Amino acid sequence: MPKKNQMSALTSEKKSRIFAEFGGKETNTGSIEGQIALLTERINHVSGHLQKNKKDFATHRGLMAMVGRRKRLLTYLSKNNLQGYRQLLEKLGLRK
């Protein structure tokens, strides 16, 4: 019996909410803070999937790519806006 496809972790409403909270407004999808928050949400979702499906290596590779992209964005943010960087880390609960 085939498994039912689960809905995507990020619906358009959820994306809008993330960008409204972190990017200033819903339409500001290019903001670094919003992009980092969106990647963090996706990383958390994929991590949960990988805990149940340990042998899903293709998804693991995608997860590593997302983590690397988030790391590059965080480095950029720390160099250009240190105060915003620190606030974002605190909001997202990264780097405990």
PyRosetta script that sets phi, psi and omega in degrees:
from pyrosetta import init, pose_from_sequence

init()
pose = pose_from_sequence("MPKKNQMSALTSEKKSRIFAEFGGKETNTGSIEGQIALLTERINHVSGHLQKNKKDFATHRGLMAMVGRRKRLLTYLSKNNLQGYRQLLEKLGLRK")
pose.set_psi(1, 124.9)
pose.set_omega(1, -178.4)
pose.set_phi(2, -70.4)
pose.set_psi(2, 148.0)
pose.set_omega(2, 178.1)
pose.set_phi(3, -75.0)
pose.set_psi(3, 148.7)
pose.set_omega(3, 174.8)
pose.set_phi(4, -78.0)
pose.set_psi(4, 138.4)
pose.set_omega(4, 176.6)
pose.set_phi(5, -72.5)
pose.set_psi(5, 130.4)
pose.set_omega(5, 177.0)
pose.set_phi(6, -82.2)
pose.set_psi(6, 153.5)
pose.set_omega(6, 178.5)
pose.set_phi(7, -66.6)
pose.set_psi(7, 152.6)
pose.set_omega(7, 178.0)
pose.set_phi(8, -58.2)
pose.set_psi(8, 148.5)
pose.set_omega(8, -179.7)
pose.set_phi(9, -67.3)
pose.set_psi(9, -29.7)
pose.set_omega(9, -175.4)
pose.set_phi(10, -116.0)
pose.set_psi(10, 101.3)
pose.set_omega(10, 173.3)
pose.set_phi(11, -81.5)
pose.set_psi(11, 166.8)
pose.set_omega(11, -179.5)
pose.set_phi(12, -63.6)
pose.set_psi(12, -31.9)
pose.set_omega(12, 178.2)
pose.set_phi(13, -66.8)
pose.set_psi(13, -39.9)
pose.set_omega(13, -179.3)
pose.set_phi(14, -68.1)
pose.set_psi(14, -39.7)
pose.set_omega(14, 177.0)
pose.set_phi(15, -62.7)
pose.set_psi(15, -44.4)
pose.set_omega(15, 179.1)
pose.set_phi(16, -60.2)
pose.set_psi(16, -41.2)
pose.set_omega(16, 179.6)
pose.set_phi(17, -64.2)
pose.set_psi(17, -42.5)
pose.set_omega(17, -180.0)
pose.set_phi(18, -63.0)
pose.set_psi(18, -45.7)
pose.set_omega(18, -179.4)
pose.set_phi(19, -69.3)
pose.set_psi(19, -32.0)
pose.set_omega(19, 177.2)
pose.set_phi(20, -67.0)
pose.set_psi(20, -38.6)
pose.set_omega(20, -177.7)
pose.set_phi(21, -74.9)
pose.set_psi(21, -43.7)
pose.set_omega(21, -172.9)
pose.set_phi(22, -103.1)
pose.set_psi(22, -27.5)
pose.set_omega(22, -175.4)
pose.set_phi(23, -96.8)
pose.set_psi(23, -3.4)
pose.set_omega(23, -179.6)
pose.set_phi(24, 104.0)
pose.set_psi(24, -52.3)
pose.set_omega(24, 175.5)
pose.set_phi(25, -148.2)
pose.set_psi(25, 164.7)
pose.set_omega(25, -172.9)
pose.set_phi(26, -59.9)
pose.set_psi(26, -34.2)
pose.set_omega(26, -174.8)
pose.set_phi(27, -85.2)
pose.set_psi(27, -4.5)
pose.set_omega(27, -178.2)
pose.set_phi(28, -87.5)
pose.set_psi(28, 65.6)
pose.set_omega(28, -175.2)
pose.set_phi(29, -78.3)
pose.set_psi(29, -7.6)
pose.set_omega(29, -179.8)
pose.set_phi(30, -92.7)
pose.set_psi(30, -4.3)
pose.set_omega(30, -177.0)
pose.set_phi(31, -66.3)
pose.set_psi(31, 139.0)
pose.set_omega(31, -178.2)
pose.set_phi(32, -61.9)
pose.set_psi(32, -42.3)
pose.set_omega(32, -178.8)
pose.set_phi(33, -61.8)
pose.set_psi(33, -43.1)
pose.set_omega(33, 179.1)
pose.set_phi(34, -65.6)
pose.set_psi(34, -40.3)
pose.set_omega(34, 178.9)
pose.set_phi(35, -64.5)
pose.set_psi(35, -41.0)
pose.set_omega(35, 179.2)
pose.set_phi(36, -65.5)
pose.set_psi(36, -41.9)
pose.set_omega(36, 179.2)
pose.set_phi(37, -63.6)
pose.set_psi(37, -41.2)
pose.set_omega(37, 178.8)
pose.set_phi(38, -64.4)
pose.set_psi(38, -44.6)
pose.set_omega(38, 177.8)
pose.set_phi(39, -62.3)
pose.set_psi(39, -39.8)
pose.set_omega(39, 179.0)
pose.set_phi(40, -62.2)
pose.set_psi(40, -41.5)
pose.set_omega(40, 178.2)
pose.set_phi(41, -62.1)
pose.set_psi(41, -45.5)
pose.set_omega(41, 179.5)
pose.set_phi(42, -65.0)
pose.set_psi(42, -41.1)
pose.set_omega(42, 180.0)
pose.set_phi(43, -62.4)
pose.set_psi(43, -42.6)
pose.set_omega(43, 178.9)
pose.set_phi(44, -63.2)
pose.set_psi(44, -39.9)
pose.set_omega(44, 179.7)
pose.set_phi(45, -66.4)
pose.set_psi(45, -45.7)
pose.set_omega(45, -178.5)
pose.set_phi(46, -67.7)
pose.set_psi(46, -34.6)
pose.set_omega(46, 178.0)
pose.set_phi(47, -62.1)
pose.set_psi(47, -40.8)
pose.set_omega(47, 176.2)
pose.set_phi(48, -62.3)
pose.set_psi(48, -39.8)
pose.set_omega(48, 178.0)
pose.set_phi(49, -63.5)
pose.set_psi(49, -42.4)
pose.set_omega(49, -176.8)
pose.set_phi(50, -72.1)
pose.set_psi(50, -23.2)
pose.set_omega(50, 175.6)
pose.set_phi(51, -68.0)
pose.set_psi(51, -31.5)
pose.set_omega(51, 177.9)
pose.set_phi(52, -86.2)
pose.set_psi(52, -30.4)
pose.set_omega(52, -175.5)
pose.set_phi(53, -120.5)
pose.set_psi(53, 78.1)
pose.set_omega(53, -172.4)
pose.set_phi(54, -64.8)
pose.set_psi(54, -24.7)
pose.set_omega(54, -175.8)
pose.set_phi(55, -98.2)
pose.set_psi(55, 14.3)
pose.set_omega(55, 178.9)
pose.set_phi(56, -85.3)
pose.set_psi(56, 82.3)
pose.set_omega(56, -171.8)
pose.set_phi(57, -74.7)
pose.set_psi(57, -29.6)
pose.set_omega(57, 178.7)
pose.set_phi(58, -65.8)
pose.set_psi(58, -41.2)
pose.set_omega(58, 177.8)
pose.set_phi(59, -68.2)
pose.set_psi(59, -35.4)
pose.set_omega(59, 177.8)
pose.set_phi(60, -61.8)
pose.set_psi(60, -40.4)
pose.set_omega(60, 178.3)
pose.set_phi(61, -64.4)
pose.set_psi(61, -41.4)
pose.set_omega(61, 176.9)
pose.set_phi(62, -63.1)
pose.set_psi(62, -38.4)
pose.set_omega(62, 178.2)
pose.set_phi(63, -62.6)
pose.set_psi(63, -43.8)
pose.set_omega(63, 179.5)
pose.set_phi(64, -63.4)
pose.set_psi(64, -36.1)
pose.set_omega(64, 177.0)
pose.set_phi(65, -65.2)
pose.set_psi(65, -41.6)
pose.set_omega(65, 179.0)
pose.set_phi(66, -65.6)
pose.set_psi(66, -40.6)
pose.set_omega(66, 179.3)
pose.set_phi(67, -63.3)
pose.set_psi(67, -41.6)
pose.set_omega(67, 178.3)
pose.set_phi(68, -64.8)
pose.set_psi(68, -40.5)
pose.set_omega(68, 178.4)
pose.set_phi(69, -64.0)
pose.set_psi(69, -42.8)
pose.set_omega(69, 179.0)
pose.set_phi(70, -64.0)
pose.set_psi(70, -39.3)
pose.set_omega(70, 179.4)
pose.set_phi(71, -62.5)
pose.set_psi(71, -42.6)
pose.set_omega(71, 178.5)
pose.set_phi(72, -63.9)
pose.set_psi(72, -41.2)
pose.set_omega(72, 178.5)
pose.set_phi(73, -65.7)
pose.set_psi(73, -38.8)
pose.set_omega(73, 178.3)
pose.set_phi(74, -66.1)
pose.set_psi(74, -38.1)
pose.set_omega(74, 177.5)
pose.set_phi(75, -63.0)
pose.set_psi(75, -44.9)
pose.set_omega(75, 177.9)
pose.set_phi(76, -59.3)
pose.set_psi(76, -46.2)
pose.set_omega(76, -177.8)
pose.set_phi(77, -64.2)
pose.set_psi(77, -40.2)
pose.set_omega(77, -178.9)
pose.set_phi(78, -66.0)
pose.set_psi(78, -31.9)
pose.set_omega(78, 179.5)
pose.set_phi(79, -77.5)
pose.set_psi(79, -30.3)
pose.set_omega(79, -174.4)
pose.set_phi(80, -102.2)
pose.set_psi(80, -23.1)
pose.set_omega(80, -176.9)
pose.set_phi(81, -153.3)
pose.set_psi(81, 80.0)
pose.set_omega(81, -174.2)
pose.set_phi(82, -63.3)
pose.set_psi(82, -39.3)
pose.set_omega(82, 179.7)
pose.set_phi(83, -63.9)
pose.set_psi(83, -45.8)
pose.set_omega(83, 177.8)
pose.set_phi(84, -64.0)
pose.set_psi(84, -35.7)
pose.set_omega(84, 177.4)
pose.set_phi(85, -60.7)
pose.set_psi(85, -48.9)
pose.set_omega(85, -179.0)
pose.set_phi(86, -64.5)
pose.set_psi(86, -39.6)
pose.set_omega(86, 178.9)
pose.set_phi(87, -65.2)
pose.set_psi(87, -41.5)
pose.set_omega(87, -179.2)
pose.set_phi(88, -65.2)
pose.set_psi(88, -41.7)
pose.set_omega(88, 178.3)
pose.set_phi(89, -60.7)
pose.set_psi(89, -40.5)
pose.set_omega(89, 179.5)
pose.set_phi(90, -66.8)
pose.set_psi(90, -42.5)
pose.set_omega(90, -179.9)
pose.set_phi(91, -63.9)
pose.set_psi(91, -42.5)
pose.set_omega(91, -176.4)
pose.set_phi(92, -84.3)
pose.set_psi(92, -15.1)
pose.set_omega(92, -179.2)
pose.set_phi(93, 75.3)
pose.set_psi(93, 32.7)
pose.set_omega(93, 178.6)
pose.set_phi(94, -94.1)
pose.set_psi(94, 158.3)
pose.set_omega(94, 176.3)
pose.set_phi(95, 50.8)
pose.set_psi(95, 71.6)
pose.set_omega(95, -176.5)
pose.set_phi(96, -73.4)
pose.dump_pdb("model.pdb")
